[in-house]
Amino acid sequence: MATVNAWTVADLSALYMANRSSLISQARRTLRNEQDAIEVVQEAFLKFMLAAPELDSEDRALAYIRTSINNLSLNRYRDWE
C-alpha cells in the first residue's frame, strides 16, 4: 500500500471530499458551531498533509485526521472558557 507521501493531490482531495461531512459533524459535536467545525477540519487536514505521516492505508489516515480534529476541537473549546 502507498504511504501518504506517495498519494497525489487528487487522492488527498478525494479523501477530503469523501469524508468532509462526517469530519465536520465530529468537530461540531464538541464546538457546537458549524463555521468553527469547518475551520477545525480544514486545519486538521492541512496539518495532516504538511506532516505527511507514514500511513499505509486510508483508514489509518482517517484515524490520524480524526484524532487531530478531536485535539484541535478541545483546544479551541478550552480557549473559549
For each residue, the residues with C-beta under 8 A, 3 or more apart:
1: 56 57
2: 6 7 56
3: 6 7 54 55 56
4: 7 12 48 49 52 53 54 55 61
5: 52 54
6: 2 3
7: 2 3 4 11 12 15
8: 11 12
9: 12 13
10: 13 14
11: 7 8 14 15
12: 4 7 8 9 15 16 49
13: 9 10 16 17
14: 10 11 17 18
15: 7 11 12 18 19 58 61 62
16: 12 13 19 20 45
17: 13 14 20
18: 14 15
19: 15 16 22 23 62 65
20: 16 17 23 24 41
21: 24 25
22: 19 25 26
23: 19 20 26 27 41 44 45 65 66 69
24: 20 21 27 28 34 37 38 41
25: 21 22 28 29 37
26: 22 23 29 30 66 69 70 73
27: 23 24 30 31 36 37 38 40 41 69 72 73
28: 24 25 31 32 33 34 37
29: 25 26 32
30: 26 27 70 73 74 77
31: 27 28 36 37 40 73 76 77
32: 28 29
33: 28 36 37
34: 24 28 37 38
35: 38 39
36: 27 31 33 39 40 76
37: 24 25 27 28 31 33 34 40 41 73
38: 24 27 34 35 41 42
39: 35 36 42 43
40: 27 31 36 37 43 44 69 72 73 76
41: 20 23 24 27 37 38 44 45 69
42: 38 39 45 46
43: 39 40 46 47 72
44: 23 40 41 47 48 65 68 69 72
45: 16 23 41 42 48 49 65
46: 42 43 49 50
47: 43 44 50 51 68
48: 4 44 45 51 53 61 64 65 68
49: 4 12 45 46 52
50: 46 47
51: 47 48
52: 4 5 49
53: 4 48 64
54: 3 4 5
55: 3 4 60 61 64
56: 1 2 3 60
57: 1 60 61
58: 15 61 62
59: 62 63
60: 55 56 57 63 64
61: 4 15 48 55 57 58 64 65
62: 15 19 58 59 65 66
63: 59 60 66 67
64: 48 53 55 60 61 67 68
65: 19 23 44 45 48 61 62 68 69
66: 23 26 62 63 69 70
67: 63 64 70 71
68: 44 47 48 64 65 71 72
69: 23 26 27 40 41 44 65 66 72 73
70: 26 30 66 67 73 74
71: 67 68 74 75
72: 27 40 43 44 68 69 75 76
73: 26 27 30 31 37 40 69 70 76 77
74: 30 70 71 77 78
75: 71 72 78 79
76: 31 36 40 72 73 79 80
77: 30 31 73 74 80 81
78: 74 75 81
79: 75 76
80: 76 77
81: 77 78
